[in-house]
Amino acid sequence: RPHAYGHTWSPGYELPAGMLHGHAVATCMGFGAYISWKHCEWITEADCQRICKLINDLELSLWHDIMNDKAIFHSCTKKMIQKRGGNLAAPLPRGEIGECGYLNDITDDQLSQYVDEYRAFVTSGAFERSGYGIEPLLDDVGLGDTSTQATAHVRAEIAHDKRQKHLLCSHDDAEEKKGEKDVDRNESYQEWIKKAQEDRNSGWKINVEFSHTEDTPTSPPFGHNVLFHNVVEDYATSQTTVASPNIQAAAKVTIDENLFAPCMVGSLESQFLKMFARTARAE
């Protein structure tokens, strides 16, 4: 199925901006809708407005000022092309909402132009709060801010890439540098993310239940009123139905192979969404 709408450029600026994941993805969804309408002619202006209005009405972000940083944006494009096997493959709405097309070609100059246009489109007053979201930052909800560290690593990678490009473009320099080791640089952004994930994973406790909790006449008391209290997830997990055998198997493999266990929080989310679907009698 088509996937990753809103996940083309946002992965590169989410952490440097210190943004919550949903807000970062929302900015990229709005930007993608704008490109699809204005430059690909894949959807109508009305559809673009509808997508952006929904994001805005949900108090998510259409815009964050990190998007003014063209160097980071161009770095995002490069990394995504590498990740997706040599193609940008940016999924955008096409034809009608719910359908998808893929943008493969965009130059740095075009990207810079489109971002500037999009900023004017969403911050000109047509949308509430000039397109900014409500509490879009990790700091806003009491989570640790990684923006300073992330930005430093991104800047180091950008500087390293510029040096490499300069060497490749200079024949004389390239000849002189033959046989020399690569230019020294700081730990890369991706290396830093991997290390941060491993550090976080080291003390992670499995959050998938494998057996039913004993029934009680009423819900057990919960004596906290802070959303991100460290026992909230344990309480919620124990009070929902047991995850499916497939989720349990995935959780076991995740732990056994030392993969990124915090991603398994999705098991609780899936049970929550299932409850909503059943309550609404959705088909």
C-alpha positions in Angstrom: 0.0 0.0 0.0 1.1 3.6 -0.5 2.8 4.8 2.7 5.1 7.4 4.2 3.1 10.5 3.2 4.6 13.3 5.2 7.8 11.3 5.9 10.0 12.6 3.0 11.5 15.8 4.5 10.3 15.8 8.1 12.6 13.1 9.3 15.5 15.4 8.6 14.2 18.4 10.5 12.1 16.9 13.2 14.9 16.4 15.8 16.8 19.6 15.0 13.5 21.5 15.5 12.8 19.6 18.7 9.3 18.8 17.3 6.9 16.1 18.3 6.7 13.5 15.5 3.1 14.1 14.6 3.6 17.9 14.2 6.7 17.3 12.0 4.9 14.9 9.8 1.9 17.2 9.5 4.1 20.0 8.2 5.5 17.7 5.5 1.9 16.5 4.6 0.8 20.1 4.1 3.9 20.8 2.1 3.4 17.7 0.0 -0.3 18.7 -0.7 0.9 22.1 -1.8 3.5 20.7 -4.2 0.9 18.2 -5.6 -1.6 21.1 -6.3 0.7 23.9 -7.4 3.5 22.2 -9.2 2.4 18.7 -10.2 -1.3 19.6 -10.9 -2.3 16.2 -9.3 -5.0 17.6 -7.1 -7.1 20.7 -7.1 -6.6 23.8 -5.0 -9.8 22.9 -3.1 -8.3 19.5 -2.2 -5.1 21.1 -1.0 -7.1 23.6 1.1 -9.1 20.8 2.5 -6.0 18.8 3.6 -4.3 21.8 5.1 -7.5 23.0 6.9 -7.9 19.5 8.5 -4.3 19.6 9.7 -4.9 23.1 11.1 -8.2 22.3 12.7 -6.6 19.4 14.5 -4.2 22.0 16.0 -1.2 20.3 14.3 1.5 22.3 12.5 1.4 23.3 8.9 4.6 25.3 9.4 7.6 25.5 11.6 10.5 28.0 11.2 13.0 25.2 10.9 11.7 24.9 7.4 13.3 28.2 6.5 16.7 26.4 6.8 17.3 25.4 3.2 20.6 23.6 4.0 18.8 21.2 6.3 15.9 20.8 3.8 18.4 19.9 1.0 20.2 17.5 3.3 16.8 15.8 3.9 16.4 15.3 0.2 19.8 13.7 -0.2 19.3 11.3 2.7 15.9 10.2 1.5 17.2 9.5 -2.0 19.9 7.3 -0.4 17.4 5.6 1.8 14.9 4.9 -1.0 17.4 3.3 -3.4 18.3 6.2 -5.6 14.8 7.7 -5.9 13.2 10.4 -3.9 9.8 8.6 -4.2 8.0 11.3 -2.3 4.3 10.2 -1.9 1.9 12.9 -2.6 -1.9 12.9 -3.0 -2.8 12.4 -6.7 -6.1 12.3 -8.5 -8.3 12.5 -5.3 -7.7 12.4 -1.6 -6.8 8.9 -0.7 -5.0 8.2 -3.9 -1.2 8.5 -4.3 1.5 9.5 -6.7 5.3 9.7 -6.3 7.5 12.7 -7.0 11.0 11.6 -8.0 12.7 14.7 -9.4 13.2 18.0 -7.6 16.2 20.3 -7.7 17.6 22.2 -4.7 16.5 25.5 -6.4 13.0 24.2 -7.0 12.7 22.9 -3.4 13.8 26.3 -2.0 11.3 28.0 -4.2 8.5 25.7 -3.2 9.2 26.0 0.5 9.1 29.8 0.3 5.8 29.6 -1.6 4.4 27.2 0.9 5.4 29.4 3.8 3.5 32.3 2.2 0.5 30.1 1.5 0.0 28.8 5.1 1.2 31.8 7.1 -0.7 34.6 5.2 -3.8 34.4 7.4 -5.9 31.9 5.6 -5.3 29.4 8.4 -5.7 29.7 12.2 -2.5 30.7 14.1 -0.9 31.5 10.8 -0.3 27.8 10.2 1.5 27.1 13.5 0.5 24.2 15.7 -0.4 24.0 19.3 2.3 22.7 21.6 4.4 21.4 18.7 7.7 20.9 20.7 9.0 18.1 22.9 9.6 20.8 25.6 5.9 21.8 25.4 4.8 18.4 26.8 7.6 17.8 29.2 9.8 15.6 27.0 13.5 16.0 26.6 14.6 18.5 24.0 17.3 17.1 21.6 17.3 20.0 19.1 20.7 21.4 20.1 22.5 18.1 19.8 20.6 17.1 16.6 21.3 20.4 14.9 25.0 20.2 15.7 25.2 16.7 14.1 23.3 17.8 11.1 25.5 20.9 10.6 28.6 18.7 10.9 27.3 16.4 8.2 26.4 19.3 5.9 29.9 20.8 6.3 31.5 17.4 5.7 29.5 16.9 2.5 30.5 20.4 1.2 34.2 19.6 1.8 33.8 16.3 -0.1 32.0 18.0 -3.0 34.7 20.6 -3.2 37.4 17.9 -3.4 35.6 16.0 -6.1 35.1 19.2 -8.1 38.7 20.1 -8.0 40.8 17.8 -10.2 44.1 19.0 -8.7 43.0 18.6 -5.2 41.5 15.2 -6.0 44.9 14.0 -7.4 46.7 15.3 -4.3 44.3 13.6 -2.0 44.6 10.2 -3.6 45.4 7.6 -1.0 44.6 9.9 1.9 42.0 9.0 4.4 38.5 10.6 4.4 38.2 14.1 5.8 37.9 13.9 9.6 34.4 14.8 10.9 32.3 14.6 13.9 29.9 11.7 14.6 27.3 11.7 11.9 23.6 12.5 12.4 22.6 8.9 11.7 25.3 7.5 14.0 24.1 9.9 16.8 20.5 8.7 16.3 21.6 5.1 16.4 23.5 5.6 19.6 20.7 7.6 21.2 18.3 4.8 20.4 20.6 2.2 21.8 21.0 4.2 25.0 17.2 4.6 25.3 16.7 0.9 24.5 19.1 -0.3 27.2 16.7 0.3 30.1 13.5 -0.3 28.2 11.0 -2.6 29.7 8.7 -4.7 27.5 5.4 -3.1 27.2 3.3 -5.8 25.5 1.2 -8.0 27.8 1.2 -11.7 27.1 -1.5 -12.8 29.5 -4.8 -11.4 30.7 -5.0 -9.3 33.9 -7.5 -10.6 36.4 -10.9 -9.0 36.3 -12.0 -6.7 39.1 -15.4 -5.2 39.9 -14.1 -1.7 39.2 -11.0 -0.2 37.6 -8.0 -0.2 39.9 -7.2 3.3 41.3 -4.7 5.4 39.6 -3.3 8.2 41.9 -1.6 10.4 39.3 -2.9 13.2 37.1 0.2 13.8 34.9 0.0 12.6 31.3 3.6 11.5 31.0 4.0 9.9 34.5 6.2 6.9 34.1 3.6 4.4 35.2 0.7 5.6 33.0 1.6 3.2 30.2 1.9 0.2 32.5 -1.5 1.0 33.9 -3.1 1.4 30.5 -1.5 -1.7 29.1 -2.7 -3.8 32.1 -6.3 -2.5 31.6 -6.7 -3.3 27.9 -7.1 -6.6 26.1 -4.0 -8.7 25.3 -2.3 -7.9 22.0 -2.7 -10.3 19.1 -0.4 -13.3 18.7 1.4 -11.4 15.8 2.1 -8.4 18.0 3.3 -10.7 20.8 5.6 -12.5 18.3 7.0 -9.1 17.0 7.6 -8.0 20.6 9.5 -11.1 21.4 11.7 -10.8 18.3 12.3 -7.1 19.1 13.6 -7.9 22.5 15.5 -11.1 21.5 17.4 -9.3 18.7 17.9 -6.0 20.6 15.9 -4.0 18.1 14.4 -0.6 18.9 11.9 -1.7 21.6 10.2 1.7 22.2 8.5 1.3 18.8 6.4 -1.4 20.4 4.3 1.3 22.1 2.3 0.9 18.9 0.7 -2.2 20.4 -1.1 -0.1 23.0 -2.1 2.5 20.4 -3.5 -0.3 18.2 -5.7 -1.5 21.0 -6.9 2.0 21.6 -7.8 2.5 17.9 -9.5 -0.8 17.8 -11.7 0.3 20.8 -12.7 3.4 18.9 -13.5 1.5 15.8 -15.7 -1.0 17.6 -17.4 1.7 19.6 -18.2 3.6 16.4 -19.2 0.3 14.7 -16.8 1.2 11.8 -16.6 -1.3 9.0 
